[in-house]
Amino acid sequence: MLTISKVNYNMEEKRILYVSSEVVPYLAENEVSLMSYDVPKMINDQGGQIRIFMPRYGNINERRHQLHK
C-alpha cells in the first residue's frame, strides 16, 4: 500500500487541477482511487485551491453525489 508523507510546502494561493481516472467515493476503493482522494485533500488542507477532474462514467449516480458539468 502506498503511503503519503506530509511535506511542508507553501500551498497558499496555489491553484491545482488534479486529473484522475477514478476517485473515492464515486468508484470502488483501490490504491488509485484512494490516492486520488487523499492527495487533493492534503493539498486543500494546506491552503491550496484544487479541482478534481475524472471521466463521467455511466455507473456514477450524478444526483446522489450532486455532480455538475
C-alpha positions as CSV (number, residue, x, y, z in Angstrom):
1,M,0.0,0.0,0.0
2,L,1.2,3.5,-0.8
3,T,1.6,6.0,1.9
4,I,1.6,9.8,1.7
5,S,4.0,11.7,3.8
6,K,3.2,15.2,4.8
7,V,5.7,17.7,3.4
8,N,5.5,21.4,4.4
9,Y,5.1,23.1,1.0
10,N,3.7,26.6,0.9
11,M,0.4,25.8,-0.9
12,E,-1.3,29.1,-0.2
13,E,-2.5,30.8,-3.4
14,K,-1.7,27.7,-5.5
15,R,-4.4,26.6,-7.9
16,I,-4.1,23.0,-8.9
17,L,-6.1,20.9,-11.4
18,Y,-5.9,17.2,-10.4
19,V,-6.9,14.7,-13.1
20,S,-7.6,11.1,-12.2
21,S,-9.3,8.1,-13.8
22,E,-11.0,7.2,-10.5
23,V,-11.7,8.8,-7.2
24,V,-13.4,7.5,-4.0
25,P,-16.4,7.7,-3.2
26,Y,-17.5,7.7,-6.9
27,L,-15.9,4.4,-7.8
28,A,-14.7,1.3,-5.9
29,E,-11.9,1.6,-3.4
30,N,-8.4,0.7,-4.7
31,E,-5.0,2.2,-4.5
32,V,-5.5,4.7,-7.3
33,S,-8.9,5.9,-6.1
34,L,-7.8,6.3,-2.5
35,M,-4.7,8.2,-3.5
36,S,-6.7,10.4,-5.8
37,Y,-8.8,11.3,-2.8
38,D,-6.1,11.7,-0.2
39,V,-3.6,13.8,-2.2
40,P,-6.1,16.6,-3.1
41,K,-7.5,16.6,0.4
42,M,-4.0,17.1,1.8
43,I,-3.3,19.9,-0.7
44,N,-6.6,21.6,0.3
45,D,-5.8,21.3,4.0
46,Q,-2.5,23.1,3.4
47,G,-4.3,26.1,1.8
48,G,-4.2,25.2,-1.9
49,Q,-7.2,25.5,-4.2
50,I,-7.8,22.3,-6.0
51,R,-10.3,21.0,-8.6
52,I,-10.6,17.3,-9.4
53,F,-11.5,16.1,-12.9
54,M,-12.4,12.5,-13.7
55,P,-14.2,10.8,-16.6
56,R,-18.0,10.8,-16.3
57,Y,-18.6,7.0,-16.3
58,G,-22.2,5.8,-16.8
59,N,-22.3,4.0,-13.4
60,I,-21.9,7.1,-11.3
61,N,-25.1,8.5,-9.8
62,E,-25.0,12.2,-10.5
63,R,-27.9,13.1,-8.3
64,R,-26.6,11.1,-5.3
65,H,-23.2,12.8,-5.5
66,Q,-24.6,16.3,-6.6
67,L,-22.2,16.4,-9.5
68,H,-22.4,19.1,-12.2
69,K,-20.8,19.5,-15.6
